[in-house]
Amino acid sequence: MLLLLLEEKFGPVSDEVRTQVQNADPDSLLRWFRQSLKADNIDEVLR
């Protein structure tokens, strides 16, 4: 679901980002989801 949100908000994601999200633990996914709601770009989400 996070990848879908990122793609809808920021456009296509790189293979690197896709792999990072697919291999993330649940805590990271939740943190990134929350950050994605306020972020202006994908780098702000994944920091």
GUSEMAR-922602 format. One record per residue: x, z, y of N, C-alpha, C in turn; residue in three letters. Coordinates in Angstrom, 1 decimal, padded with zeros to 4 digits. Each point is the difference from the previous one (the first is absolute). Example, Ala and Ser with C-alpha at 12.3 -4.5 7.8 and 13.67 -1.06 7.14 Angstrom:
% GUSEMAR-922602
      nX      nZ      nY     caX     caZ     caY      cX      cZ      cY  residuo
   013.2   007.8  -005.7  -000.9   000.0   001.2   000.9   000.0   001.2      ala
  -000.4  -000.7   001.1   000.9   000.0   001.1  -000.8   000.8   001.1      ser
//
This chain:
% GUSEMAR-922602
      nX      nZ      nY     caX     caZ     caY      cX      cZ      cY  residuo
   000.8   000.0  -001.2  -000.8   000.0   001.2   000.9   000.0   001.3      met
   001.1   000.7  -000.1   000.9   000.0   001.2   000.5  -001.4   000.3      leu
   000.4  -000.7  -001.0   000.4  -001.4   000.3  -001.0  -000.8   000.6      leu
  -001.3   000.1  -000.4  -001.1  -000.7   000.6  -000.1   000.4   001.5      leu
   000.0   001.2   000.3  -000.1   000.5   001.3   001.2  -000.5   000.9      leu
   001.2   000.0  -000.5   001.2  -000.5   000.7  -000.2  -001.5   000.3      leu
  -000.4  -000.7  -001.0  -000.2  -001.5   000.2  -001.1  -000.3   001.0      glu
  -001.1   000.7  -000.1  -001.0  -000.2   001.0   000.4   000.3   001.4      glu
   000.7   001.1   000.2   000.4   000.4   001.3   001.2  -000.7   000.6      lys
   001.0  -000.3  -000.9   001.3  -000.5   000.5   000.3  -001.4  -000.5      phe
  -000.8  -000.6  -000.9   000.3  -001.3  -000.6   000.7   000.2  -001.3      gly
   000.5  -001.2  -000.5   000.7   000.1  -001.3   001.2   001.0   000.0      pro
   000.1   000.7  -001.1   001.1   000.9  -000.1   001.2  -000.6  -000.8      val
   001.2   000.4   000.3   001.1  -000.5  -000.8   000.0   000.5  -001.4      ser
   000.8  -000.7  -000.8   000.2   000.5  -001.4   000.6   001.4   000.0      asp
   000.9   000.3   000.9   000.6   001.3   000.1  -001.0   001.1   000.2      glu
  -000.9  -000.3   001.0  -001.0   001.0   000.3  -001.0   000.2  -001.2      val
  -000.4  -001.2  -000.6  -000.9   000.1  -001.2   000.6   000.8  -001.1      arg
   001.3  -000.2  -000.3   000.7   000.8  -001.0   000.1   001.5   000.3      thr
   000.3   000.3   001.3   000.0   001.3   000.5  -001.3   000.8  -000.2      gln
  -001.1  -000.7   000.3  -001.3   000.6  -000.1  -000.4   000.2  -001.5      val
   000.3  -001.0  -000.8  -000.4   000.0  -001.4   000.8   001.1  -000.7      gln
   001.2   000.3   000.4   000.8   001.1  -000.7  -000.1   001.3   000.7      asn
  -000.8   000.2   001.0  -000.1   001.2   000.7  -000.8   001.1  -000.7      ala
   000.4   001.3   000.3  -000.7   001.1  -000.6  -001.3   000.2   000.8      asp
  -001.0   000.8  -000.6  -001.2   000.2   000.7   000.1   000.6   001.4      pro
   000.9   000.9   000.2   000.2   000.7   001.3   000.4  -001.1   001.1      asp
   000.9  -000.8  -000.4   000.5  -001.1   000.9  -001.2  -000.9   000.4      ser
  -000.8  -000.4  -001.0  -001.1  -000.9   000.2  -001.0   000.6   001.0      leu
  -000.3   001.3  -000.2  -000.9   000.6   000.9   000.5   000.1   001.4      leu
   001.3   000.3   000.2   000.7   000.1   001.3   000.0  -001.4   000.6      arg
   000.3  -001.0  -000.7   000.0  -001.4   000.6  -001.4  -000.4   000.3      trp
  -001.0   000.3  -000.8  -001.3  -000.3   000.4  -000.4   000.6   001.3      phe
   000.2   001.2   000.2  -000.3   000.7   001.2   000.8  -000.6   001.2      arg
   001.2  -000.3  -000.2   000.8  -000.6   001.1  -000.4  -001.4   000.3      gln
  -000.5  -000.7  -001.0  -000.5  -001.4   000.3  -001.2   000.0   000.9      ser
  -000.8   001.0   000.1  -001.1   000.0   000.8   000.3   000.0   001.5      leu
   001.2   000.6   000.3   000.4   000.1   001.4   001.2  -001.0   000.4      lys
   000.7  -000.5  -001.0   001.2  -000.8   000.2  -000.3  -001.4   000.7      ala
   001.0  -000.4   000.8  -000.1  -001.3   000.6   000.7  -001.1  -000.8      asp
   000.8   000.4  -001.0   000.7  -000.9  -000.9   000.3   000.7  -001.3      asn
   000.4  -000.8  -000.9   000.2   000.5  -001.4   001.2   000.9  -000.1      ile
   001.0  -000.2   000.9   001.2   000.9   000.0  -000.4   001.4   000.4      asp
  -001.0   000.2   000.8  -000.4   001.3   000.4  -000.7   000.7  -001.2      glu
  -000.6  -000.8  -000.8  -000.7   000.6  -001.2   001.0   000.5  -001.0      val
   001.0  -000.7  -000.3   000.9   000.3  -001.1   001.2   000.8   000.4      leu
   000.1   000.5   001.2   001.2   000.8   000.3   000.0   001.4  -000.5      arg
//
